[in-house]
Amino acid sequence: MQRLFDLAEIGPIEGGGSRRLALTDEDKAGRDLVVTWMRDLGLEVSIDTIGNVVGTRSGRADLAPVMTGSHIDTVATGGIYDGNLGVLAGLEVIETLIDAGVETKHPLAVGFFTNEEGARFPPDMMGSLCYVGDMTPEEAMSVTNADGDSVGAELERIGYSGPTPCPGVVPHAFVELHIEQGPVLERSRVQIGAVDSVQGILWLEFTVTGQSNHAGTTPMSMRHDAANAAAEITVAARRITAEMGSNQVATVGSLRLHPDLVNVVAASAVLTVDIRNTDGALLADTEAQLLADVERIAAAEGVEISHRCLARFDPVVFDPKVVDLVESHAQGLGRTVMRMPSGAGHDAQIMARVCPSGMIFTPSVNGISHNPAEFTEPDDIIAGANVLLRTMVDLAGGD
């Protein structure tokens, strides 16, 4: 808990949250602190070419490590638990084993991945994508944001362009502890989520090009209004999700107008749509329906609409053995547990491409996350950390 609070002091924002966007000065300071804690525990620390950091405790045999971890970058208005809990609980697991004199057959590793949030540079989960080899470091480092900053230049600037190559060492298994970021566990009065799957995620960016004109003198029938087209796309996304039902969700999270003046018809609009579903076929169907609606909207408003994909991740099913271990160890500790999918994307879903993987959820009070009000009860954090401890020791062959 103290490490969580200490890390939260880097990039503090009003309301008790944190702002440590990837590869900023605040991210560097957070990285420096966590690396110091790793070295204080005697871990061998490696930093790879995209800035992923892994601390390893050797095992009795020269085998692949059992790995845990998450991320320490935040969104602009983040809380203190998202990502951070998974990294710092990993340190706690290793420190607990050191203090108890417990050795494991497999090495144990804890890591944090670069730019998991994707809040400053797309796509999200960038570091873990590079770690497993599904994105090259060269591709990642060439990514620029709206301010013209590049991933490569910012990595160099903060001193975290490391020598270890990507892809990284394939773990024996990967387990990530995370707050749920939703209301299901709290509503169900359950302390532990044994996460068995992750929703598929699609991020689309639409650019609407209309015609700027006077707000008072241009008849409605003669307008080519980019703002109206953007609003129609927003309504279409909501309508489609309502018709699809089930686990389908869609969110317009960013909308920018130009020239953004009260008395001018908007000449252009750029908006994003985040689409998610646990069923890959339904996710694809939602995308197809939305793109068809966008064509209709463009024709009706007399505007041009282009789109590009910012991120696309298929639904993931976690390894049944890992899910079983999480569930059984939660029960063995006297904690209530339920199997559930994750509505948010996580590094574990990327690691599942190369090794048996799973996740442990702890409740989020009122289901709030990506918000300074994000909070998880200390007893629930302890419960999650203890399930992580036992699951990792079981996977690693501990004595």
Phi and psi in degrees as a GROMACS rama.xvg file:
@    title "Ramachandran Plot"
@    xaxis  label "Phi"
@    yaxis  label "Psi"
@TYPE xy
-65.5297  -38.8961  GLN-2
-63.1521  -40.0423  ARG-3
-58.1594  -45.5022  LEU-4
-68.4856  -38.5259  PHE-5
-65.7429  -42.3066  ASP-6
-65.9309  -34.4475  LEU-7
-65.1823  -20.4872  ALA-8
-73.2166  -10.7459  GLU-9
-94.7135  115.633  ILE-10
76.7647  40.2682  GLY-11
-68.8616  146.959  PRO-12
-128.832  166.491  ILE-13
-59.3897  136.399  GLU-14
97.9599  -2.79793  GLY-15
95.4973  6.65712  GLY-16
-92.7336  -163.989  GLY-17
-138.61  150.193  SER-18
-129.282  101.399  ARG-19
-132.215  73.8512  ARG-20
-62.4995  148.519  LEU-21
-56.4503  132.277  ALA-22
67.1036  21.6448  LEU-23
-90.5966  175.836  THR-24
-60.5235  -36.0171  ASP-25
-67.4527  -38.9961  GLU-26
-62.827  -42.19  ASP-27
-59.0647  -45.6788  LYS-28
-63.4551  -39.4799  ALA-29
-65.0078  -42.7984  GLY-30
-60.0528  -46.92  ARG-31
-57.5293  -41.3858  ASP-32
-66.0393  -46.7126  LEU-33
-66.8493  -37.9994  VAL-34
-63.4105  -38.3075  VAL-35
-60.5281  -44.0073  THR-36
-63.0167  -39.4382  TRP-37
-60.617  -46.8278  MET-38
-68.8417  -33.0531  ARG-39
-61.3065  -27.8022  ASP-40
-88.0056  1.83899  LEU-41
78.6277  19.0577  GLY-42
-77.7297  148.248  LEU-43
-82.6102  117.302  GLU-44
-102.06  128.12  VAL-45
-121.117  145.385  SER-46
-127.071  123.859  ILE-47
-94.1874  -177.327  ASP-48
-68.2252  -18.7073  THR-49
-103.719  6.25238  ILE-50
91.6623  6.61094  GLY-51
-65.4926  137.96  ASN-52
-117.634  129.41  VAL-53
-130.27  127.84  VAL-54
-108.245  129.305  GLY-55
-122.626  134.74  THR-56
-104.242  125.34  ARG-57
-66.0146  153.108  SER-58
-106.118  -176.28  GLY-59
-72.532  -21.1861  ARG-60
-126.443  156.278  ALA-61
-83.7836  79.2761  ASP-62
-125.07  171.877  LEU-63
-65.3602  143.128  ALA-64
-78.6849  152.66  PRO-65
-86.9944  122.48  VAL-66
-115.541  144.87  MET-67
-133.114  175.026  THR-68
141.103  -175.751  GLY-69
-169.316  -122.978  SER-70
-146.567  159.753  HIS-71
-121.208  -0.206964  ILE-72
-77.1158  155.556  ASP-73
-127.656  170.442  THR-74
-77.6401  176.798  VAL-75
-64.0409  -30.7878  ALA-76
-123.605  61.8172  THR-77
-88.295  167.222  GLY-78
-96.8777  -168.003  GLY-79
-104.49  -0.597281  ILE-80
-107.688  -37.3895  TYR-81
-54.9016  118.17  ASP-82
80.8458  -52.2312  GLY-83
-58.2263  -40.255  ASN-84
-57.7347  -43.7158  LEU-85
-64.8472  -34.6764  GLY-86
-75.2733  -48.9396  VAL-87
-74.0944  -30.4259  LEU-88
-66.2627  -34.3141  ALA-89
-61.0747  -42.7035  GLY-90
-61.6532  -40.1997  LEU-91
-64.7372  -39.4414  GLU-92
-59.1346  -48.8916  VAL-93
-65.7273  -41.8271  ILE-94
-63.5786  -39.0573  GLU-95
-61.9822  -42.4217  THR-96
-67.8441  -38.642  LEU-97
-61.1726  -48.5487  ILE-98
-62.25  -34.267  ASP-99
-87.1026  -3.08603  ALA-100
68.4496  28.4629  GLY-101
-94.0341  125.163  VAL-102
-105.256  154.441  GLU-103
-120.467  153.002  THR-104
-65.585  -50.1387  LYS-105
-84.0192  147.289  HIS-106
-60.0069  157.259  PRO-107
-113.896  138.626  LEU-108
-133.228  144.865  ALA-109
-128.947  133.987  VAL-110
-137.333  163.146  GLY-111
-131.074  136.057  PHE-112
-98.8755  144.968  PHE-113
-71.2865  135.775  THR-114
53.7729  50.2901  ASN-115
-66.9983  -37.3794  GLU-116
-70.4529  -32.1612  GLU-117
69.3402  16.2047  GLY-118
-76.1988  -26.185  ALA-119
-107.179  -33.3386  ARG-120
-136.107  129.746  PHE-121
-81.6806  152.531  PRO-122
-91.2523  170.042  PRO-123
-69.8617  165.294  ASP-124
57.8579  29.5795  MET-125
-59.6067  -46.5292  MET-126
-63.6145  -43.4455  GLY-127
-71.0137  -32.0942  SER-128
-59.9687  -42.5066  LEU-129
-68.5154  -37.8277  CYS-130
-59.6233  -39.6303  TYR-131
-90.0249  -5.00704  VAL-132
91.2786  11.5196  GLY-133
-91.6743  -2.19474  ASP-134
-145  132.187  MET-135
-80.1041  150.684  THR-136
-56.7139  -33.9999  PRO-137
-64.4028  -42.2507  GLU-138
-62.3733  -45.4813  GLU-139
-64.5835  -43.5096  ALA-140
-70.1796  -18.7407  MET-141
-84.5467  -8.36313  SER-142
-68.1727  133.682  VAL-143
-120.09  158.013  THR-144
-107.921  -174.038  ASN-145
-64.6278  -22.4069  ALA-146
-88.2331  -1.43618  ASP-147
87.0225  5.2723  GLY-148
-78.9665  142.111  ASP-149
-109.116  151.012  SER-150
-59.4696  -45.2972  VAL-151
-60.431  -46.8599  GLY-152
-65.0123  -38.8495  ALA-153
-71.4432  -35.6265  GLU-154
-58.7417  -46.8574  LEU-155
-63.0121  -42.3216  GLU-156
-61.8083  -39.5544  ARG-157
-91.8616  0.574631  ILE-158
79.2429  27.1872  GLY-159
-121.205  29.2615  TYR-160
-92.022  96.5233  SER-161
-90.9673  175.758  GLY-162
-89.6244  -16.1172  PRO-163
-72.727  131.66  THR-164
-74.5579  159.135  PRO-165
-111.163  143.851  CYS-166
-65.6575  159.976  PRO-167
-89.5103  -179.706  GLY-168
-60.7051  129.834  VAL-169
-75.1623  120.298  VAL-170
-71.2751  159.237  PRO-171
-66.5387  -36.4708  HIS-172
-163.456  159.305  ALA-173
-133.257  130.161  PHE-174
-131.684  128.749  VAL-175
-118.899  126.224  GLU-176
-92.5139  134.257  LEU-177
-152.922  150.534  HIS-178
-68.3651  150.911  ILE-179
-64.3208  -37.4434  GLU-180
68.2213  19.2371  GLN-181
-150.67  178.679  GLY-182
-97.2365  0.269339  PRO-183
-65.2206  -49.3585  VAL-184
-63.0515  -45.9341  LEU-185
-63.3775  -44.0976  GLU-186
-62.3227  -34.5941  ARG-187
-86.6395  -5.30766  SER-188
57.6551  44.8615  ARG-189
-117.545  140.272  VAL-190
-89.0819  -29.4596  GLN-191
-130.346  133.421  ILE-192
-103.025  122.908  GLY-193
-91.5484  99.4196  ALA-194
-77.0438  121.602  VAL-195
-104.92  -9.12379  ASP-196
-164.26  167.279  SER-197
-133.262  137.072  VAL-198
-60.8689  147.593  GLN-199
-70.4083  147.364  GLY-200
-130.668  134.441  ILE-201
-133.352  124.522  LEU-202
-109.72  121.021  TRP-203
-115.848  139.737  LEU-204
-115.532  126.059  GLU-205
-108.998  134.818  PHE-206
-115.236  119.033  THR-207
-105.315  125.599  VAL-208
-115.277  112.409  THR-209
-116.518  -140.545  GLY-210
-137.261  124.081  GLN-211
-71.8048  136.502  SER-212
-159.511  170.405  ASN-213
-70.8184  132.533  HIS-214
-71.4479  -21.8248  ALA-215
-98.3444  -27.3213  GLY-216
-106.055  -6.09938  THR-217
-95.2944  114.029  THR-218
-57.9922  147.154  PRO-219
-58.331  -35.2427  MET-220
-71.9369  -12.803  SER-221
-109.113  11.2777  MET-222
-90.3681  148.471  ARG-223
-123.68  78.661  HIS-224
-93.8775  109.585  ASP-225
-65.0904  -33.7994  ALA-226
-67.0738  -40.5778  ALA-227
-65.1158  -40.6028  ASN-228
-62.8115  -41.0119  ALA-229
-63.1829  -39.6478  ALA-230
-64.6257  -38.3103  ALA-231
-64.3512  -38.8364  GLU-232
-63.5645  -41.4902  ILE-233
-60.3994  -46.5818  THR-234
-65.8835  -38.8213  VAL-235
-62.0538  -42.075  ALA-236
-61.0507  -42.6468  ALA-237
-67.1323  -42.3348  ARG-238
-63.0691  -43.8207  ARG-239
-61.9382  -42.3815  ILE-240
-64.404  -37.6777  THR-241
-64.0682  -39.7804  ALA-242
-71.6599  -34.5784  GLU-243
-71.9901  -37.0215  MET-244
64.2528  -149.922  GLY-245
54.3834  -133.732  SER-246
-95.9374  13.3082  ASN-247
-72.6883  131.164  GLN-248
-136.62  152.593  VAL-249
-148.701  141.816  ALA-250
-139.71  128.025  THR-251
-92.6184  106.053  VAL-252
-102.19  -15.9655  GLY-253
-141.328  132.827  SER-254
-145.088  121.003  LEU-255
-125.617  130.414  ARG-256
-110.481  152.099  LEU-257
-136.315  132.625  HIS-258
-84.5626  4.40084  PRO-259
62.5469  47.9696  ASP-260
-120.83  145.368  LEU-261
-64.312  -30.0204  VAL-262
-112.541  25.1923  ASN-263
-130.995  131.271  VAL-264
-63.5347  130.612  VAL-265
-64.8199  131.336  ALA-266
-80.6658  -31.8655  ALA-267
-150.387  158.233  SER-268
-144.569  142.322  ALA-269
-126.072  123.977  VAL-270
-138.187  155.753  LEU-271
-114.401  147.542  THR-272
-127.127  122.862  VAL-273
-101.807  117.203  ASP-274
-118.321  134.077  ILE-275
-141.4  145.645  ARG-276
-162.5  148.279  ASN-277
-76.8497  -13.8585  THR-278
-106.883  117.102  ASP-279
-62.4661  -37.0383  GLY-280
-66.9646  -41.4002  ALA-281
-67.5537  -35.613  LEU-282
-61.8476  -44.916  LEU-283
-64.7531  -37.5281  ALA-284
-64.9126  -41.4641  ASP-285
-61.8881  -43.9602  THR-286
-59.6822  -46.1586  GLU-287
-62.0651  -42.3717  ALA-288
-64.0545  -42.1122  GLN-289
-64.9161  -44.3601  LEU-290
-64.6373  -34.7423  LEU-291
-65.9624  -40.8441  ALA-292
-64.8925  -37.2922  ASP-293
-62.2974  -40.5387  VAL-294
-60.8539  -42.1496  GLU-295
-64.9325  -42.8577  ARG-296
-62.9771  -42.9932  ILE-297
-60.7093  -44.2753  ALA-298
-66.038  -42.0877  ALA-299
-67.1229  -35.4907  ALA-300
-92.3307  -11.4421  GLU-301
69.4575  39.6849  GLY-302
-123.367  166.801  VAL-303
-102.38  136.209  GLU-304
-130.431  119.648  ILE-305
-111.046  161.559  SER-306
-144.558  157.51  HIS-307
-142.104  152.272  ARG-308
-89.2831  122.911  CYS-309
-90.5826  -29.7506  LEU-310
-162.252  144.611  ALA-311
-147.545  120.042  ARG-312
-131.855  126.59  PHE-313
-70.3138  155.418  ASP-314
-56.8458  148.315  PRO-315
-124.308  136.494  VAL-316
-108.89  125.059  VAL-317
-78.4482  161.533  PHE-318
-62.2415  125.024  ASP-319
-58.3557  -35.9778  PRO-320
-64.0871  -42.5198  LYS-321
-66.4767  -42.9343  VAL-322
-60.6067  -42.8261  VAL-323
-60.7841  -42.1263  ASP-324
-63.472  -44.4877  LEU-325
-58.6029  -47.1468  VAL-326
-63.3611  -46.0809  GLU-327
-68.6794  -38.3339  SER-328
-71.0376  -33.5909  HIS-329
-62.3981  -45.4184  ALA-330
-63.4481  -39.8224  GLN-331
-64.4337  -25.9615  GLY-332
-89.8249  4.36878  LEU-333
76.3045  21.5852  GLY-334
-100.841  143.477  ARG-335
-73.0694  144.391  THR-336
-146.208  147.656  VAL-337
-143.148  147.543  MET-338
-80.7067  142.823  ARG-339
-161.833  156.269  MET-340
-85.8291  164.179  PRO-341
-99.6993  130.474  SER-342
-83.3374  -18.4579  GLY-343
-103.65  158.196  ALA-344
-84.3649  147.454  GLY-345
-144.661  160.255  HIS-346
-59.5438  -30.855  ASP-347
-59.5358  -33.1728  ALA-348
-68.7317  -28.666  GLN-349
-76.899  -42.2664  ILE-350
-63.3634  -26.6805  MET-351
-62.8909  -15.4366  ALA-352
-71.4555  -21.4837  ARG-353
-121.427  -14.4912  VAL-354
-156.173  160.761  CYS-355
-58.4384  128.308  PRO-356
-138.711  160.057  SER-357
-164.671  174.899  GLY-358
-138.101  155.37  MET-359
-122.067  126.843  ILE-360
-106.093  142.364  PHE-361
-115.615  155.048  THR-362
-66.453  149.952  PRO-363
-110.877  122.601  SER-364
-60.9774  126.439  VAL-365
60.6031  14.2611  ASN-366
67.514  18.9383  GLY-367
-90.6032  133.329  ILE-368
-152.63  170.947  SER-369
51.8469  45.8541  HIS-370
-161.7  139.365  ASN-371
-57.023  -22.3097  PRO-372
-80.0586  -1.35604  ALA-373
-52.1638  129.909  GLU-374
-153.548  138.969  PHE-375
-129.884  133.693  THR-376
-61.0042  139.584  GLU-377
-53.3809  -38.1985  PRO-378
-64.736  -34.3569  ASP-379
-71.3151  -34.5941  ASP-380
-64.7662  -43.0654  ILE-381
-61.5046  -43.1553  ILE-382
-60.139  -46.7259  ALA-383
-62.915  -41.1738  GLY-384
-65.9628  -37.364  ALA-385
-70.353  -35.7443  ASN-386
-65.1972  -41.6029  VAL-387
-59.8453  -45.4805  LEU-388
-55.804  -52.412  LEU-389
-68.5504  -36.2969  ARG-390
-66.8609  -43.0623  THR-391
-65.9943  -43.2698  MET-392
-63.1777  -40.9316  VAL-393
-61.169  -46.5193  ASP-394
-67.3002  -31.6904  LEU-395
-90.7487  -6.29265  ALA-396
73.9867  62.2728  GLY-397
-88.211  153.233  GLY-398
